[in-house]
Amino acid sequence: MDCGNLLPRLYGGSDGRPVIHDKNKRSPVGRFFFRATDAFGQGELLYTPPALISIIGAYQSSLTTVAWLTMLWTLIAIGRPFERLIAAWKHWQAEKARVITSPTVGIIERIDHPNIVRVRLSRHSSWKPGMLHTAAMSNGDQHYVMALFAQVQGLDVMGPGLCVAELQDRIVLAEGDVIQSHSPEKAAKFIENLSGTAGSVLVGFTVENSNIGILRFEVSAASELAEGQVVFVRVNGMDVFYQILDAQTAEESFDQNPRGTHIVNAVQLGCYSPEDGFTKFGWLSTMNTPVFWAKERVFPAPIAKQGEFPIGVVPSTNIGVMANIDDLVQFHTAVLGVTGTGKTELALDIVCEAAKNDFRIFCVDFTGEYKARLADLKPIFPAPTQKETDDLEQKLFAVETTPCGAPAEKAALKTALTQIKGGVDKQINDFLVGNDPLAILELTEISNTKATLRITELYLSTIMAWARANRQARKVLIVLEEAHTIIPETFSSGFDSETQWVVSRIGQIALQGRKYGVGLLVISQRIALVSKTILSQCNTFLTHSLIYQTSLNFLESVYSTQHVRSIPNLGRFQFLAAGKAIKAERPILLGRPFDQAKKDASDALRKQPPGAAAAAAG
């Protein structure tokens, strides 16, 4: 071999430059020797042959010792346990220092279009609702994120947040990291910009299956929201208000790890203005739109027009909802609810409002409550004489008990009714042309149900006859307290054909009264027992709590399914209002404040047991 020719080949190229130490690595030969030196020049390889020779030379008489020492050397040379332990300890120290000093609260797990960020929180990180954070997105943008709530997902904690604004001056932040950057002033300003008003509270975001009439949104399990409260979203620059009627739990699969959610159902009230109240809005919000609670929002007071009065207040707000007394009467109104829910108090207020607006009010009251509660209106009490009512009861009994059709008894009954009608005509005419605003028909002494119906029918038919003869000369309101005793559902209550005829005559007032200025206010606690012919003519419904399924079944033709489900849960003095007379184009849940004076007036009607007063005095 020509050693003189080999050296130039190893240390120099054709141009005389070295190739083994070719720093620019342009020569293939240089790159080969560089890689070979790097691979075979490691310490564990260079020292292995001497170590093995020494082991064999020193312990060649003991193959077992040679084997164990060879295995030990191999473990040290290849496994390098000491170096690995030292490296692991240094790495742990570095990670510990990084966790202690790092400002990150978590990393972005997923982004729900367009503006919901779900953050996988680090241990011991805080994610309180309303707190402001900064997040670095995958596209290089950085956004302010407002925490909504935290949810446990397996061993991790997820924090949904809402992107509220983009950073103008970016900071050094790794992609996907989220750090806390709370500023109360900035947070309040961002919420005000998003909601369009100061004092709003961010409570959640819209989810799937919302529609124009119903908003579904996700909230925290610890949310302070409650049934009847009002939330709103911004759609095309408009505030669209919704009222909470229901909520339920749900489960979402999140990377094959289910998590519990709380979904709220709220029905649309619409857009609010002091002049028109709530008007329908014809569209819906997009997915993940922020939902705000109108908790601290101050609404302008409604502007009352002629004949309008406040009928209730939307819970948790200062929104007073107006009703039009002319529409309440002209298109008939039903006030429904079980005992103790406040329906009679509401009916009494409607009567007082009608009196202020020059209505003539005719109340059929078998409870005796209206006489005392409406004493300020100085009511009159038209009624047949005691002799006439006794005679009527006797003749009705004779007709019922006489066999073979009882023609003579029926003729006598007709004569008695004709005699009573003469007095009724005069009483009604004097009332409707006079200045007394209120007349109360009390039939508490009559024990015969048919006699009660007959006398009631006589008075109401006389009012209709007068209204036909003097069309629209007077605005007349007929109040039927405990309506199921006055206009019963005859087809399911075992009444005979004659009684059915009487009830149908009363029903004609509901069907034709509007033409002549006569309206009905129907008050009852048992819808199933009230004539559906008359109830179906009521345009406005004021429904307090009801628990009977038959009543709820009927109301499904008046309200949506969501509203009907909420009726059994209504509190005292709360009611659903719907109809032409209410200044809200959709059904709305309202409340009325407790009035101690009204309670005292109602309690005053309760009589003590005989001897109780004397015992108390003793």
C-alpha positions in Angstrom: 0.0 0.0 0.0 1.2 3.5 -0.9 1.1 5.3 2.4 2.0 8.5 0.7 -1.1 8.3 -1.4 -3.4 7.3 1.5 -2.7 10.3 3.7 -3.8 12.9 1.1 -6.9 10.8 0.6 -7.7 10.9 4.4 -6.7 14.4 5.1 -7.1 16.2 1.9 -9.3 16.4 -1.2 -8.3 17.0 -4.7 -7.9 20.7 -3.9 -5.7 19.9 -0.9 -8.3 20.8 1.8 -9.0 18.4 4.7 -12.1 16.3 4.4 -12.4 14.6 7.8 -12.7 18.0 9.5 -14.8 19.5 6.8 -16.8 22.0 8.8 -19.1 22.8 6.0 -19.8 19.1 5.5 -19.9 19.4 1.8 -17.7 16.4 1.1 -19.5 12.9 1.3 -16.2 11.4 2.6 -15.9 13.9 5.3 -19.5 13.4 6.4 -18.9 9.6 6.5 -15.8 9.9 8.8 -17.6 12.5 11.0 -20.5 10.2 11.6 -18.3 7.1 12.1 -16.2 9.0 14.7 -19.3 10.2 16.5 -20.8 6.6 16.6 -17.7 4.7 17.6 -16.0 7.3 19.7 -18.3 7.1 22.7 -16.8 6.4 26.0 -18.7 3.2 26.8 -17.5 1.7 23.5 -13.9 2.8 23.8 -13.6 1.5 27.4 -15.5 -1.8 26.9 -12.6 -3.9 25.3 -10.1 -3.0 28.0 -12.7 -3.6 30.7 -13.5 -7.1 29.3 -9.9 -8.0 28.9 -9.2 -7.0 32.5 -12.2 -9.0 33.8 -11.2 -12.1 31.9 -7.5 -11.8 32.8 -8.2 -11.3 36.5 -11.0 -13.9 37.0 -10.3 -16.4 34.2 -10.5 -19.2 36.7 -14.1 -18.4 37.7 -16.5 -18.2 34.8 -19.3 -17.2 37.1 -17.5 -14.2 38.3 -16.6 -13.2 34.8 -20.3 -13.6 33.7 -21.5 -11.4 36.6 -18.9 -8.7 36.1 -19.6 -8.7 32.4 -23.3 -8.2 33.0 -22.6 -5.5 35.5 -20.3 -3.7 33.1 -23.0 -4.0 30.3 -25.6 -2.5 32.7 -23.4 0.4 33.6 -22.2 1.0 30.1 -25.5 0.7 28.3 -28.1 1.5 30.9 -26.1 4.3 32.6 -28.3 4.2 35.7 -26.4 6.9 37.7 -26.6 9.4 34.8 -30.3 8.7 34.3 -31.1 9.1 38.0 -29.2 12.4 38.1 -31.0 13.6 35.0 -34.4 12.6 36.3 -33.7 14.4 39.6 -32.6 17.6 37.7 -35.7 17.4 35.5 -38.0 17.0 38.5 -36.4 20.0 40.1 -36.9 22.1 36.9 -40.5 21.0 36.6 -41.2 21.9 40.2 -39.6 25.3 39.8 -41.6 25.8 36.6 -44.9 25.0 38.3 -44.2 27.3 41.2 -43.1 30.2 39.0 -45.4 29.6 36.0 -48.4 32.0 35.7 -50.4 29.5 33.5 -53.7 28.3 34.9 -54.2 25.6 32.2 -54.1 24.8 28.6 -56.8 25.0 25.9 -58.4 21.7 25.4 -60.9 22.6 22.8 -62.6 25.6 21.2 -66.3 25.6 20.4 -67.1 27.9 17.5 -67.2 30.8 17.6 -66.1 32.0 21.1 -66.2 29.3 23.8 -62.9 28.1 25.1 -62.7 25.0 27.2 -59.5 25.0 29.4 -58.0 22.0 31.1 -57.0 23.5 34.4 -53.7 22.9 36.2 -53.7 21.6 39.7 -54.6 24.3 42.3 -55.6 26.8 39.6 -58.5 29.1 40.2 -61.3 29.5 37.7 -63.9 31.7 39.3 -66.9 33.0 37.3 -66.2 36.5 36.0 -62.4 36.3 36.3 -60.5 37.5 33.3 -57.7 35.4 31.6 -55.5 35.6 28.5 -55.4 32.7 26.1 -53.0 32.1 23.2 -54.8 30.5 20.2 -53.4 28.1 17.7 -53.6 30.7 14.9 -51.4 33.2 16.8 -54.2 35.4 18.1 -54.5 36.2 21.8 -57.8 36.7 23.5 -59.2 37.8 26.8 -61.3 34.9 28.2 -63.9 35.4 30.9 -64.4 32.3 33.2 -67.9 31.0 33.2 -67.8 28.1 35.6 -65.7 25.0 36.4 -66.7 21.4 35.9 -65.1 18.1 37.1 -64.2 15.7 34.3 -62.8 12.5 35.7 -59.6 13.4 37.4 -59.4 16.8 35.7 -61.2 20.1 36.0 -62.5 21.8 32.9 -63.1 25.5 32.8 -65.4 26.9 30.0 -64.7 30.5 29.2 -66.0 33.1 26.8 -63.7 35.0 24.5 -64.7 38.6 25.1 -62.0 40.6 23.2 -58.8 40.3 21.3 -55.5 41.6 22.7 -54.1 44.5 20.8 -50.7 44.4 22.5 -49.6 40.7 22.5 -47.6 39.2 25.3 -45.1 36.3 25.3 -47.3 33.3 25.8 -46.9 29.8 24.4 -49.5 28.5 22.1 -52.5 26.9 24.0 -51.5 28.4 27.4 -53.9 30.3 29.5 -52.8 32.8 32.2 -54.8 34.9 34.6 -54.9 38.6 33.8 -57.9 39.8 35.8 -58.9 43.4 36.0 -62.3 44.3 37.5 -62.5 47.4 35.3 -61.7 45.6 32.1 -64.1 42.7 33.0 -67.0 45.1 33.6 -66.2 47.0 30.4 -66.1 43.8 28.3 -69.5 42.7 29.8 -71.0 46.1 29.1 -69.8 46.0 25.5 -71.1 42.5 24.9 -74.5 43.0 26.7 -75.1 46.6 25.6 -75.9 47.6 29.2 -74.1 48.1 32.5 -74.9 45.8 35.4 -75.5 42.6 33.4 -74.2 39.3 34.7 -72.8 36.7 32.3 -74.4 33.3 33.3 -73.9 30.9 30.4 -74.0 30.3 26.6 -76.6 29.0 24.2 -76.5 25.3 23.3 -78.1 23.0 20.7 -81.8 22.6 20.1 -82.7 26.2 20.8 -85.4 27.7 18.6 -87.2 31.0 18.0 -89.5 30.5 21.0 -87.2 28.6 23.4 -83.7 29.4 24.4 -81.6 26.5 25.8 -78.3 27.5 27.6 -75.7 25.9 29.7 -75.0 27.2 33.2 -73.0 26.3 36.3 -74.5 23.8 38.8 -74.1 26.5 41.4 -76.0 29.2 39.5 -78.3 31.5 41.4 -80.9 31.5 38.6 -84.4 30.4 39.4 -87.7 29.9 37.7 -89.4 33.0 36.4 -86.2 35.1 36.2 -85.2 36.9 33.0 -82.1 36.5 30.9 -81.3 38.0 27.5 -79.1 37.7 24.5 -78.0 40.2 21.9 -79.2 39.4 18.4 -78.5 41.8 15.5 -78.0 44.6 18.0 -81.3 43.9 19.8 -81.8 42.7 23.3 -84.1 39.7 23.2 -85.5 38.7 26.6 -86.3 35.2 27.8 -88.0 33.9 30.9 -86.7 30.8 32.7 -89.4 28.1 33.1 -87.4 24.9 33.5 -84.0 23.3 33.8 -82.5 19.8 33.7 -79.3 17.9 33.9 -77.7 16.4 30.9 -74.5 14.4 30.0 -72.1 15.3 27.3 -69.4 12.9 26.0 -66.1 14.8 26.2 -63.2 12.7 24.8 -65.1 9.5 25.8 -65.3 10.9 29.4 -68.9 11.9 30.2 -69.4 15.2 32.1 -72.6 16.5 33.7 -74.1 19.7 32.4 -77.0 21.9 33.6 -79.3 23.1 30.8 -81.8 25.8 31.3 -85.0 26.3 29.2 -86.2 29.8 28.8 -89.2 31.0 26.7 -89.0 34.1 24.6 -90.6 37.2 25.9 -89.3 39.3 23.1 -88.0 42.9 22.9 -89.1 45.4 25.6 -90.1 49.0 25.3 -92.0 51.2 27.8 -94.6 52.0 25.2 -95.4 48.5 23.8 -94.2 46.2 26.6 -92.8 42.9 25.2 -93.1 42.3 21.5 -92.1 39.1 19.6 -88.7 38.8 18.0 -88.6 36.8 14.8 -85.3 35.1 15.0 -82.9 33.2 17.3 -79.3 33.5 18.5 -76.4 31.5 17.2 -74.7 28.6 19.1 -72.5 29.7 22.0 -73.9 33.2 22.1 -73.4 34.6 25.6 -76.4 34.7 27.9 -76.8 37.5 30.4 -78.9 37.8 33.6 -80.9 41.0 33.9 -80.4 40.9 37.7 -79.1 44.4 38.2 -80.6 45.9 35.0 -82.9 48.9 35.6 -85.7 49.0 33.0 -87.6 52.1 32.2 -91.1 52.3 33.7 -93.9 51.3 31.4 -96.0 54.1 29.9 -99.6 53.6 30.8 -102.2 54.5 28.2 -105.9 55.1 28.7 -107.4 52.2 30.4 -104.1 50.5 31.3 -103.0 49.5 34.7 -100.1 47.4 36.2 -101.2 43.8 36.6 -98.0 42.3 37.8 -94.2 42.4 37.9 -91.7 40.1 36.2 -89.8 38.3 38.9 -86.3 39.5 39.8 -86.8 42.7 37.7 -88.5 46.1 38.0 -90.5 45.4 34.8 -94.1 46.2 35.5 -96.5 44.6 32.9 -99.6 46.5 31.9 -103.1 45.2 31.2 -105.9 47.0 29.3 -109.1 46.9 31.3 -111.3 47.3 28.1 -109.7 44.3 26.5 -109.9 42.3 29.8 -113.6 42.8 29.8 -114.6 43.0 26.2 -112.8 39.7 25.2 -113.5 37.9 28.5 -111.0 36.8 31.1 -110.5 33.7 33.2 -108.7 33.9 36.6 -107.7 30.3 37.6 -105.9 28.8 40.6 -106.3 26.6 43.6 -107.3 28.1 47.0 -104.8 30.4 48.6 -102.8 31.4 45.5 -104.1 34.9 45.2 -106.7 34.6 42.5 -109.5 36.4 44.4 -107.2 39.3 45.3 -106.3 39.7 41.6 -110.0 39.5 40.6 -110.9 42.2 43.2 -108.2 44.5 41.8 -109.6 44.0 38.3 -113.1 44.9 39.6 -111.8 48.1 41.3 -110.0 49.0 38.1 -113.2 48.5 36.1 -115.1 50.7 38.5 -112.5 53.5 37.9 -113.1 53.2 34.2 -116.9 53.7 34.4 -117.9 50.1 34.0 -121.0 48.6 35.6 -119.9 45.5 37.5 -122.4 42.7 38.3 -120.9 40.1 40.6 -122.4 36.7 41.2 -120.8 35.7 44.5 -121.8 32.8 46.7 -118.9 33.2 49.1 -120.0 36.4 50.7 -116.4 37.9 50.4 -117.1 40.5 47.8 -119.6 42.3 50.0 -117.0 43.1 52.6 -114.0 43.5 50.4 -115.6 45.9 48.0 -117.5 47.9 50.6 -115.7 51.1 49.4 -117.6 50.9 46.1 -120.9 51.0 48.0 -122.4 48.1 46.2 -126.1 47.4 45.8 -127.6 44.0 46.3 -130.3 43.0 43.8 -132.1 39.8 44.6 -135.5 38.2 44.6 -137.5 38.5 47.8 -137.3 35.7 50.3 -140.9 34.7 49.5 -140.1 34.5 45.8 -137.0 32.3 46.3 -138.9 30.0 48.7 -141.7 29.7 46.2 -139.2 28.9 43.4 -137.5 26.2 45.4 -140.8 24.5 46.2 -141.9 24.6 42.6 -138.6 23.2 41.3 -138.8 20.4 43.9 -142.3 19.6 42.7 -141.2 19.4 39.1 -138.4 17.1 40.1 -140.4 14.7 42.2 -143.7 14.5 40.2 -143.9 11.6 37.7 -145.4 11.6 34.2 -143.7 14.8 33.1 -145.4 17.0 35.7 -147.1 19.4 33.2 -149.1 21.2 35.9 -146.0 21.7 38.1 -144.0 23.0 35.1 -146.7 25.5 34.3 -146.7 26.7 37.9 -142.9 27.0 37.7 -143.1 29.1 34.6 -145.5 31.4 36.3 -143.2 31.8 39.3 -140.3 32.6 37.1 -142.3 35.2 35.2 -143.2 36.9 38.4 -139.6 37.0 39.5 -138.5 38.3 36.2 -140.6 41.4 36.6 -138.7 42.4 39.6 -135.4 41.4 38.0 -136.0 43.7 35.0 -136.6 46.7 37.2 -133.5 46.0 39.4 -131.2 45.6 36.4 -132.6 48.6 34.6 -132.2 50.8 37.6 -128.6 49.6 38.1 -127.5 50.0 34.5 -129.0 53.5 34.1 -128.0 54.6 37.6 -124.7 55.8 39.1 -123.9 52.8 41.3 -120.8 51.0 39.9 -121.2 47.7 41.6 -124.1 45.2 42.1 -123.6 41.9 44.0 -125.9 39.0 43.6 -125.7 36.9 46.8 -127.6 33.6 46.9 -126.0 32.1 50.0 -129.4 31.2 51.5 -130.6 29.1 48.6 -129.9 25.4 49.0 -131.2 24.2 45.7 -128.6 24.2 43.0 -131.1 24.4 40.2 -132.8 27.4 41.9 -129.4 29.1 42.1 -128.8 28.5 38.4 -132.3 29.7 37.5 -132.0 33.0 39.4 -128.5 33.6 38.0 -129.7 32.9 34.5 -132.6 35.4 35.0 -130.3 38.2 36.0 -127.6 37.6 33.4 -130.2 37.2 30.6 -131.8 40.4 31.7 -128.5 42.2 31.5 -128.0 40.9 27.9 -131.5 41.9 26.9 -130.8 45.4 28.2 -127.4 45.5 26.4 -129.1 44.4 23.1 -131.7 47.2 23.5 -129.1 49.8 24.4 -126.1 48.6 22.3 -122.8 49.8 23.7 -124.5 52.3 25.9 -122.8 50.9 28.9 -119.6 48.9 29.5 -120.7 45.9 31.6 -118.5 43.4 33.5 -120.1 40.2 34.8 -118.0 38.6 37.5 -118.6 34.9 38.2 -116.9 33.9 41.5 -116.6 30.1 42.0 -117.7 29.7 38.4 -117.9 26.0 38.6 -121.1 26.4 40.6 -122.6 28.9 38.2 -121.6 27.6 34.8 -120.8 23.9 35.4 -119.7 21.5 32.8 -123.2 19.9 32.5 -122.2 17.1 30.1 -120.0 15.5 32.7 -121.8 16.4 35.9 -125.1 14.5 35.7 -127.3 17.6 35.1 -130.7 17.1 33.3 -131.5 18.7 30.0 -133.3 21.6 31.6 -130.3 22.6 33.6 -128.1 22.2 30.6 -130.4 24.6 28.8 -129.9 27.2 31.6 -126.1 26.9 31.5 -126.2 27.2 27.7 -128.2 30.4 28.1 -125.5 31.8 30.3 -123.0 30.7 27.7 -124.7 32.9 25.1 -123.3 35.9 27.0 -119.8 34.7 26.4 -120.5 34.0 22.8 -122.4 37.3 22.0 -121.7 39.6 24.9 -118.7 41.4 23.2 -121.0 42.7 20.5 -123.1 44.6 23.1 -120.4 45.7 25.5 -120.8 42.9 28.0 -117.8 40.9 29.2 -117.1 38.1 31.6 -114.6 37.6 34.4 -114.6 33.9 35.3 -113.0 32.8 38.5 -112.5 29.2 39.4 -110.2 26.6 41.1 -111.5 23.6 39.2 -111.3 24.0 35.4 -112.7 20.5 34.9 -116.0 21.5 36.4 -116.4 24.7 34.4 -118.3 24.9 31.1 -115.7 24.6 28.4 -118.0 26.4 26.0 -117.6 29.5 28.2 -113.9 29.0 29.0 -113.0 28.6 25.4 -114.4 32.1 24.7 -112.0 33.7 27.2 -109.2 35.5 25.4 -107.1 36.4 28.4 -106.0 33.8 31.0 -104.5 34.6 34.4 -103.4 31.2 35.8 -102.2 30.7 39.3 -100.9 27.3 40.6 -103.0 24.3 39.6 -102.3 20.7 40.4 -105.2 18.8 38.8 -104.2 17.0 35.6 -107.6 17.6 34.0 -107.1 21.3 34.5 -103.6 21.2 33.1 -104.8 19.2 30.1 -107.2 22.0 29.2 -104.6 24.7 29.6 -102.4 23.0 26.9 -104.7 24.6 24.4 -103.9 28.0 25.9 -100.1 27.8 26.8 -97.1 26.0 25.5 -96.0 22.7 27.0 -93.2 24.4 28.8 -95.6 26.9 30.4 -98.1 24.2 31.4 -95.3 22.2 33.1 -94.4 25.3 35.2 -98.0 25.9 36.5 -97.9 23.4 39.5 -94.6 25.0 40.6 -95.9 28.6 40.7 -95.6 30.3 44.1 -98.1 32.3 46.0 -99.1 35.5 44.1 -97.4 34.2 41.0 -99.4 33.6 37.8 -99.1 33.1 34.1 -100.6 35.8 32.0 -101.6 35.5 28.3 -104.0 37.1 26.0 -104.9 40.2 24.1 -105.3 42.3 27.3 -101.7 41.8 28.5 -99.0 44.0 27.0 -96.8 41.0 26.2 -97.3 39.2 22.9 -96.2 35.9 24.5 -97.3 34.3 27.7 -95.4 35.7 30.7 -94.9 34.7 34.3 -95.7 37.5 36.7 -95.8 38.1 40.4 -97.7 40.4 42.7 -96.3 41.8 46.0 -97.7 40.7 49.3 -100.2 43.3 50.7 -100.7 43.1 54.4 -103.8 45.3 54.3 -105.4 42.8 51.9 -104.5 39.9 54.1 -106.0 41.7 57.2 -109.2 42.4 55.2 -109.4 38.7 54.2 -108.7 37.5 57.8 -111.4 39.8 59.1 -114.0 37.7 57.3 -113.2 34.6 59.3 -115.6 34.1 62.2 -114.5 32.6 65.5 -116.3 29.5 66.8 -119.2 30.1 69.1 -118.0 30.9 72.6 -114.4 31.6 71.5 -114.7 35.3 72.1 -116.1 34.8 75.6 -113.4 32.3 76.5 -110.7 34.7 75.3 -112.2 37.6 77.4 -112.4 35.3 80.5 
